Amino acid sequence: MTPEGGGTGFYINKDGLLITNAHVIESYNEVRVESFAGGHSISCPVVRKVDDYDVALVKCDTVSLPVRLPWKGWVQRGESVNAIGAPFGKPAILTKGVVSNHLTEEELIRSDVEIHPGNSGGPLFNSKWEAIGITTSNYAIPVMGLEGESVDVTVPGITKAIPILRALKVLNIKVHHRK
């Protein structure tokens, strides 16, 4: 999704609004968006980015089918989830997992769904195929390095996602739910 390629995003409405992570967009004002269906890519402007919440919004002229969004943002521990992304430049890779925390709308979703570099910004779906989150990263903990510096170490099997309703609220986006 960046000029060099390196992330995933998904359409949230028929007006061409695509949501992703701010760290995928970095400091670019325009990004190249490639279809999972393959073949074509287009240049799209970044219209909003909130680094503190790691969310960004891109506006594309051509539109793919938007994802289905949930009516409510509650996610239950033990709920099955699926992530779709483009890890290592391989499009449309699906991984499955389970939510490991019970959360409020303000907390990150933790799960054991497998994600890799390139998955960031992609949708995290519940069992109804509603996009409940935006995949962000593997969970990391700070540890003391050999020279006394703080180093983040990735914890295998624990990933984070931003709840979609929180991301939409932060980006000031109102979505009309499909029935």
C-alpha positions as CSV (number, residue, x, y, z in Angstrom):
1,M,0.0,0.0,0.0
2,T,3.0,2.4,0.4
3,P,5.0,3.5,-2.6
4,E,7.3,0.6,-1.8
5,G,4.4,-1.8,-1.0
6,G,4.0,-3.1,2.5
7,G,0.6,-3.3,4.0
8,T,-3.1,-4.1,3.6
9,G,-6.3,-2.0,3.7
10,F,-10.0,-2.5,3.1
11,Y,-12.9,-0.6,1.7
12,I,-15.5,0.5,4.3
13,N,-18.0,2.1,2.0
14,K,-19.0,2.4,-1.6
15,D,-17.6,5.9,-1.8
16,G,-14.0,4.5,-2.1
17,L,-12.9,5.0,1.5
18,L,-10.3,2.5,2.4
19,I,-9.0,2.1,6.0
20,T,-5.6,0.9,7.1
21,N,-2.9,1.5,9.7
22,A,-1.1,4.9,10.0
23,H,2.2,3.0,10.2
24,V,1.4,1.5,6.7
25,I,1.0,4.9,5.2
26,E,4.0,6.4,7.0
27,S,4.4,10.0,5.9
28,Y,3.1,9.6,2.4
29,N,0.3,11.8,1.0
30,E,-0.5,9.4,-1.7
31,V,-0.2,5.6,-1.9
32,R,-0.5,2.9,-4.5
33,V,-3.4,0.5,-4.0
34,E,-3.4,-2.9,-5.7
35,S,-6.4,-5.1,-6.0
36,F,-6.3,-8.6,-4.4
37,A,-8.0,-9.7,-7.6
38,G,-4.7,-8.8,-9.2
39,G,-3.6,-7.0,-12.2
40,H,-4.3,-3.3,-11.6
41,S,-3.2,-0.7,-9.1
42,I,-4.2,2.9,-8.7
43,S,-2.7,5.9,-6.9
44,C,-4.9,7.2,-4.1
45,P,-4.6,10.2,-1.8
46,V,-4.3,9.8,2.0
47,V,-7.2,11.9,3.4
48,R,-6.8,11.5,7.1
49,K,-4.3,9.9,9.5
50,V,-4.2,9.7,13.3
51,D,-0.8,8.4,14.4
52,D,-1.8,8.2,18.1
53,Y,-4.4,5.5,17.2
54,D,-2.4,4.0,14.2
55,V,-5.3,4.5,11.8
56,A,-5.5,6.1,8.3
57,L,-8.0,6.7,5.6
58,V,-7.4,6.7,1.9
59,K,-9.8,7.8,-0.9
60,C,-9.8,5.8,-4.1
61,D,-11.8,6.6,-7.3
62,T,-12.4,3.0,-8.1
63,V,-14.2,0.9,-5.5
64,S,-14.1,-2.7,-4.6
65,L,-17.0,-4.2,-2.6
66,P,-16.8,-2.8,1.0
67,V,-16.6,-5.1,4.0
68,R,-19.6,-5.7,6.2
69,L,-19.2,-3.8,9.5
70,P,-20.7,-4.8,12.9
71,W,-23.6,-3.1,14.6
72,K,-21.9,-3.3,17.9
73,G,-18.2,-3.4,18.8
74,W,-18.2,-6.1,21.5
75,V,-15.9,-9.0,21.0
76,Q,-15.9,-12.0,23.3
77,R,-13.0,-14.1,24.6
78,G,-13.0,-17.4,22.7
79,E,-14.7,-15.9,19.6
80,S,-13.3,-17.2,16.2
81,V,-11.6,-14.6,14.0
82,N,-10.1,-14.6,10.5
83,A,-7.5,-12.2,9.1
84,I,-6.9,-11.4,5.5
85,G,-3.8,-9.7,4.3
86,A,-0.9,-9.6,2.0
87,P,2.0,-10.9,4.1
88,F,5.4,-10.8,2.3
89,G,3.7,-9.5,-0.8
90,K,1.4,-12.6,-1.2
91,P,-2.1,-11.4,-1.8
92,A,-5.3,-12.6,0.0
93,I,-3.8,-14.9,2.6
94,L,-6.4,-16.0,5.2
95,T,-5.4,-17.1,8.7
96,K,-7.7,-18.2,11.6
97,G,-7.5,-17.7,15.3
98,V,-9.4,-17.0,18.5
99,V,-9.8,-13.8,20.6
100,S,-7.9,-14.2,23.8
101,N,-9.3,-11.1,25.7
102,H,-12.6,-9.7,26.7
103,L,-12.5,-6.1,25.8
104,T,-14.3,-2.8,25.8
105,E,-14.4,-0.6,22.7
106,E,-11.3,1.3,23.8
107,E,-9.0,-1.7,24.1
108,L,-7.1,-3.6,21.4
109,I,-8.3,-7.0,20.3
110,R,-5.8,-9.7,21.2
111,S,-5.9,-13.0,19.4
112,D,-3.7,-15.9,18.2
113,V,-4.5,-15.3,14.5
114,E,-1.2,-15.5,12.6
115,I,0.0,-12.2,11.0
116,H,3.2,-11.2,9.3
117,P,4.7,-8.1,7.8
118,G,2.3,-7.0,5.1
119,N,-0.8,-8.0,7.1
120,S,-0.9,-4.6,8.9
121,G,-4.0,-2.6,8.0
122,G,-6.1,-5.6,6.9
123,P,-9.4,-6.7,8.3
124,L,-10.0,-8.9,11.2
125,F,-13.3,-10.7,10.7
126,N,-15.7,-12.4,13.2
127,S,-17.6,-15.6,12.4
128,K,-20.3,-13.5,10.7
129,W,-17.6,-12.1,8.3
130,E,-18.0,-8.6,9.8
131,A,-14.8,-6.6,10.0
132,I,-14.4,-6.1,13.7
133,G,-10.8,-4.9,13.7
134,I,-7.8,-3.7,11.8
135,T,-4.8,-6.0,12.2
136,T,-1.9,-4.1,13.6
137,S,1.1,-6.1,14.8
138,N,2.3,-9.0,16.8
139,Y,2.3,-8.3,20.6
140,A,5.7,-7.2,21.8
141,I,7.2,-6.6,25.3
142,P,10.0,-4.3,26.2
143,V,13.1,-6.1,27.5
144,M,16.5,-4.8,28.6
145,G,19.1,-5.1,25.8
146,L,22.8,-6.0,26.2
147,E,23.8,-2.4,26.5
148,G,21.0,-1.3,28.8
149,E,18.7,-0.1,26.0
150,S,15.0,-1.1,25.8
151,V,14.3,-3.5,23.0
152,D,10.8,-4.8,22.0
153,V,10.7,-8.5,21.6
154,T,7.8,-10.1,19.7
155,V,5.7,-12.6,21.6
156,P,4.8,-15.5,19.3
157,G,1.1,-16.3,18.9
158,I,-0.3,-13.0,20.2
159,T,-1.4,-10.4,17.8
160,K,-3.2,-7.0,18.1
161,A,-6.0,-5.4,16.2
162,I,-7.7,-2.0,16.6
163,P,-11.5,-2.4,17.1
164,I,-13.1,-1.1,13.9
165,L,-15.8,1.0,15.6
166,R,-13.0,2.8,17.6
167,A,-11.1,3.4,14.4
168,L,-14.1,4.9,12.6
169,K,-14.9,7.1,15.6
170,V,-11.3,8.4,15.7
171,L,-11.4,9.1,12.0
172,N,-14.8,10.8,12.3
173,I,-16.4,8.4,9.9
174,K,-20.1,7.6,10.1
175,V,-21.1,4.3,8.4
176,H,-24.5,3.2,7.3
177,H,-24.9,-0.5,8.1
178,R,-26.2,-2.8,5.4
179,K,-29.0,-5.2,6.3
